[in-house]
Amino acid sequence: DVDLYTVKVEDLTWTNTFSLRVTRNDYVQALVTFFTVEFSKCHKRTGFSTGPDCQYTHWKQTVFYLQDALTCKKNEEITGTFSIAPNARNERDLDFKISVKFHGDVCDVEEENTYTM
């Protein structure tokens, strides 16, 4: 959550862990992210989501491709960390660092990727 009334620049740098349970035997080549916005201090609450199951907007989901494809079986777990920080050279850019750990029956992958947008 980001409160636009109180947010400070240093609040925009953060790291969080994630855990994803695989729901079918398949390959994973990328992670996809989306966001939800709610403007709650307005006269009438309003907002939108860029989620794949929500009404279309001009905003899109973001695809973070992995270096190595994961060969996953149902119920295996993908874990890692997701970090975001303002870019040091361009204040309009963000740096994303995503580490992925997967130890499955078919493959083992540990990688860390950096993306600038």
N, C-alpha and C positions, 0 to 999 in steps of 0.2 A: 504494500500500500504506500502511496505517495500523497501526502497532503500538500497541495500547491500553496497553501497559506503559510506553512511552516518549514517546508523543505529547504535544506542547505546543500550546497555543492557537495560537501563531504558525505551526505546521505545517499548520493547517487552512485557510490562505490560500494559494492556488496558481493558476497559469496554465499551460495546456498548449496546444500547437497540434494541429490535426487536419487530416486530408486524407481525403476520401471519394470513391471512384471510382464513378460512376453505372453501373449494370449494365443499364439498359434506357431507352428513350425514355419519359419520364414527367414529372410535376410533383412538386416537393418543396415542401410547405407547412410542414413542421416537422422538427425533429430529435428523436429518441427516445433516452433514456438508460436504463441499468439498472446494477445493481451485483451483485457476487459477494462473499460473505462466507465466510471460512474461519477457524474457531476451531482453531488448530493447537497450542495449549498445553494442551489438554484431555487427559484420560486416553485418550479416543477422539476422533480428529479428526472434526469435524463442520462443516457449513456449508450454504449454499444460494445459489442465484442467482435473480435476478429477470428473467433474460433471457427473451426471447420463445420460445426453443426449449427452455426448462427446465420442470421440474414447477411447477405453479401454487403460489403462496404468497399470503398476504394482502397482501404488498408488491406494488406495481405498477411498471411502467415510468413514466418521467416524460416528458411531451411538452412540448417548447419550440417554440411556434408562431412562425413568421417573419412579419414585416410584409408582405413581398412573396413571392409564390410564384415558384419557380424553374422555368423550362421547360428541361429537361435532355435531352440526347441521350446515348446509350450511349457510355461511355468518357470523358465529360467529368469534370472534377474540381471538387469543392466543398472549399474550404479555409477555415480560420479559427482562432480561439482560443476557448478555454473557460476561464473564470475562476470561482473560488468563494472566498467570504469570509464569515465570520460577520457578521450584520447588526448595525450599531452601536446600533440602538434596542431590539432584542429578541434576547437571547442564544439563544433557541430557533429563530430564523430564520436562513436562509442567503441570501446574495445571489449570484446567478449572472449573469455577463456573458458573452454569446456574440456574437462577431463572425463574420460569414459573408462570404466573397468568392467570387463565381461569375462567370466570364466565358466564356459559352458562345456557340454559333452563333446561338441564338435570343434570348437575353437576357443582360444584365449587371446584377448586383446586388451591392452592398456595403452591409451594414447591421450595426448593433450594437444588441443588445437586452439589457435588464436585467430579471431576474425575481427576485422575493423569495418564498421558501417557508418 
